Amino acid sequence: MDSSFKVLIVGAGVAGLALAQILRKHNVQFEIYERDNGTRGQGWSVALDECLTRLSDLLPDDIGSLYSTSANQSTGKADGFEFIDGISHETLGVVGNVRETHFGHNISASRDLFRKILMNHIDVQYGKRFVKYEENQDTIKVLFEDGETATGHLLVGADGANSPVRGQLIKGFKATPSSFATLHGNTVLGRQSFEPLIEKGNTGVIVGQEGLKFTLLLLEYLDDGKALFNWTCSYKSNNPQSDHQWADTASKEALFEKAIDVVGHLPERIVEAVRNTTPAGVHQPPIKLLETLLPDQNLPRGRVTLVGDAAHSMVPFRGMGANTAILDVCDLASGIVHGIETGGDLNWVLKSYENIMIPRGRTKVLESRATGESDDALEVSGGRLQREKAAGNVL
């Protein structure tokens, strides 16, 4: 590895863009490709805490502060979450609501806004659908659907739970659909409706109970005094395949009615917010939750590796998907930079990275799955409430 080393990144989500930024800071050559055309908004939020310190240290200064993407940026408040028992309606505790210099700080942001700040000074090549890669002793070539090709020294699959890069790297491997079905939507709420949702946690509420996990989170404050929220309702299905097939073709009205039915027993402030969505605000079709549990061994050796959901997609019930993806990026980028600076060996860099990434990812996938199966509402905090208590913070 030397200064001519070039990284090809397939996928311009949060993980792919963060990797590109860290490489840019260290003058490592890269190209980043995205299959979509760059106009599709995702409309939901991303929450980061465990990865924030490392990511902030590694990113270049010229993209601006990550905290500027916070849903609470315009208010000067810190992001925070109220955890609620879905059966008893009891508040289990609050995480966050503290600035970045304090224990337990986090960022909750619109995923689109977070991607936007990570795109600063990055030339994403859109409309590039990965077809296959070809390796030789010294380089790797990527072929795209439009007939164009790219050549580099390392290919990083940051292309999501259905990763085509992973599909070629590990023949026959596919992510597994979760037994949870998901409904989600966006709703604009007036002050009278949204204030009860942020009374304890500045960013919204997270609900846990057996067979149901629910989030209702602030995306942004609007100029007219109202606020935009995103909600996600994940319920355990007795027949996941049937429910997924139904959701693929169901009308917005049918998805909305299903959501109202599933959350109807939750606190009224939550039910009112979902009801306020109306069918127009429901996402159609809803996302499918997929689990990627790689074999407990290094990936096939060559010039290809994976980050984020391509390596370990998980159900979102512990808030660890984006955090784990960013930790992947920090570890991989640090290894690449060190390898170039020391004239190191690519195989050693990738082996060292995967020795950390794969077991960590497997652990987070299994922990998230266990939270989904748990009847303990406290589990949806992902251990954060327990850590707050151990640190002596008042819940």
Summary of the structure (lengths in Angstrom):
residues: 395
radius of gyration: 21.0
end to end distance: 49.7
largest distance: 64.0
contacts: 1364
relative contact order: 0.18
helix: 37%
strand: 25%
